[in-house]
Amino acid sequence: MTVYLIHHEEEGSALLDALLADEFDDFVQATDTTWFVATEMDLDQLDELFEDRLDDTKRLIVIELTGDFTMQGLPDDQMVWLDAHLSS
């Protein structure tokens, strides 16, 4: 399973919240505009999914997380989620 960081420029985007809840079983919200998602989808599949369902005038960034990284200020439950998914 691959972990992606997904960032959407529209704070509190109800549309993206609904899309994530509909399409993914395993995700955690990091900030108002950033989520971590664990999925079997590849970047092309995610791009197609978001392109079909989101307003393309809003910026969306999807980054595959691999290897080492650092983050500050995330709550413990989010760090535990990341550690569990990136170390498997």
C-alpha positions as a Markdown table, in Angstrom:
| # | Residue | x | y | z |
|---|---|---|---|---|
| 1 | Met | 0.0 | 0.0 | 0.0 |
| 2 | Thr | 1.3 | 3.5 | -0.9 |
| 3 | Val | 0.9 | 6.6 | 1.3 |
| 4 | Tyr | 0.2 | 9.9 | -0.4 |
| 5 | Leu | 0.1 | 13.4 | 1.0 |
| 6 | Ile | -2.8 | 15.3 | -0.6 |
| 7 | His | -3.0 | 19.0 | -0.3 |
| 8 | His | -6.0 | 21.1 | -1.6 |
| 9 | Glu | -5.9 | 24.9 | -1.6 |
| 10 | Glu | -9.5 | 25.3 | -0.6 |
| 11 | Glu | -9.7 | 25.2 | 3.2 |
| 12 | Gly | -12.5 | 23.1 | 4.5 |
| 13 | Ser | -13.3 | 21.6 | 1.1 |
| 14 | Ala | -16.5 | 19.6 | 1.7 |
| 15 | Leu | -16.2 | 18.1 | -1.8 |
| 16 | Leu | -12.7 | 16.7 | -1.2 |
| 17 | Asp | -13.8 | 15.5 | 2.3 |
| 18 | Ala | -16.7 | 13.6 | 0.7 |
| 19 | Leu | -14.5 | 12.2 | -2.1 |
| 20 | Leu | -11.9 | 10.9 | 0.4 |
| 21 | Ala | -14.7 | 9.3 | 2.5 |
| 22 | Asp | -16.3 | 7.7 | -0.6 |
| 23 | Glu | -13.1 | 6.4 | -2.2 |
| 24 | Phe | -10.7 | 5.5 | 0.6 |
| 25 | Asp | -11.0 | 3.4 | 3.8 |
| 26 | Asp | -7.7 | 4.5 | 5.2 |
| 27 | Phe | -6.9 | 8.2 | 5.5 |
| 28 | Val | -6.2 | 10.8 | 8.2 |
| 29 | Gln | -6.6 | 14.6 | 8.0 |
| 30 | Ala | -3.4 | 16.4 | 9.0 |
| 31 | Thr | -4.5 | 20.0 | 8.6 |
| 32 | Asp | -7.6 | 21.8 | 7.2 |
| 33 | Thr | -6.3 | 21.4 | 3.7 |
| 34 | Thr | -3.9 | 18.3 | 3.9 |
| 35 | Trp | -4.6 | 14.6 | 4.2 |
| 36 | Phe | -2.5 | 11.4 | 4.3 |
| 37 | Val | -4.1 | 8.5 | 2.3 |
| 38 | Ala | -3.0 | 4.9 | 2.1 |
| 39 | Thr | -4.2 | 3.2 | -1.1 |
| 40 | Glu | -3.4 | 0.7 | -3.8 |
| 41 | Met | -4.0 | 3.3 | -6.4 |
| 42 | Asp | -1.1 | 4.8 | -8.3 |
| 43 | Leu | -0.6 | 8.4 | -9.2 |
| 44 | Asp | -2.2 | 8.2 | -12.6 |
| 45 | Gln | -5.3 | 6.6 | -11.0 |
| 46 | Leu | -5.5 | 9.3 | -8.3 |
| 47 | Asp | -5.0 | 12.0 | -10.9 |
| 48 | Glu | -7.9 | 10.6 | -12.9 |
| 49 | Leu | -10.1 | 10.3 | -9.8 |
| 50 | Phe | -9.5 | 13.9 | -8.7 |
| 51 | Glu | -9.8 | 15.3 | -12.2 |
| 52 | Asp | -13.2 | 13.7 | -12.6 |
| 53 | Arg | -14.6 | 14.9 | -9.3 |
| 54 | Leu | -12.9 | 18.2 | -8.2 |
| 55 | Asp | -12.9 | 21.7 | -9.5 |
| 56 | Asp | -9.8 | 22.1 | -11.7 |
| 57 | Thr | -9.5 | 25.8 | -10.9 |
| 58 | Lys | -8.3 | 24.9 | -7.4 |
| 59 | Arg | -4.8 | 23.7 | -6.8 |
| 60 | Leu | -4.3 | 20.1 | -5.7 |
| 61 | Ile | -0.9 | 18.6 | -4.8 |
| 62 | Val | -0.4 | 14.8 | -4.5 |
| 63 | Ile | 2.9 | 13.5 | -3.3 |
| 64 | Glu | 3.9 | 9.9 | -2.8 |
| 65 | Leu | 5.6 | 9.5 | 0.6 |
| 66 | Thr | 8.6 | 7.1 | 0.7 |
| 67 | Gly | 11.7 | 6.8 | 2.7 |
| 68 | Asp | 12.7 | 9.3 | 5.4 |
| 69 | Phe | 10.8 | 12.5 | 6.1 |
| 70 | Thr | 10.3 | 14.9 | 8.9 |
| 71 | Met | 7.3 | 16.7 | 10.2 |
| 72 | Gln | 6.7 | 19.0 | 13.2 |
| 73 | Gly | 3.6 | 19.7 | 15.2 |
| 74 | Leu | 1.5 | 16.7 | 14.1 |
| 75 | Pro | -0.5 | 15.1 | 16.8 |
| 76 | Asp | 0.7 | 11.8 | 18.1 |
| 77 | Asp | -2.2 | 9.9 | 16.5 |
| 78 | Gln | -1.3 | 11.2 | 13.0 |
| 79 | Met | 2.4 | 10.3 | 13.6 |
| 80 | Val | 1.4 | 6.8 | 14.7 |
| 81 | Trp | -0.8 | 6.4 | 11.6 |
| 82 | Leu | 2.1 | 7.5 | 9.3 |
| 83 | Asp | 4.6 | 5.3 | 11.1 |
| 84 | Ala | 2.4 | 2.3 | 10.8 |
| 85 | His | 1.7 | 2.8 | 7.1 |
| 86 | Leu | 5.2 | 3.8 | 6.0 |
| 87 | Ser | 7.0 | 1.0 | 7.9 |
| 88 | Ser | 4.9 | -1.8 | 6.5 |
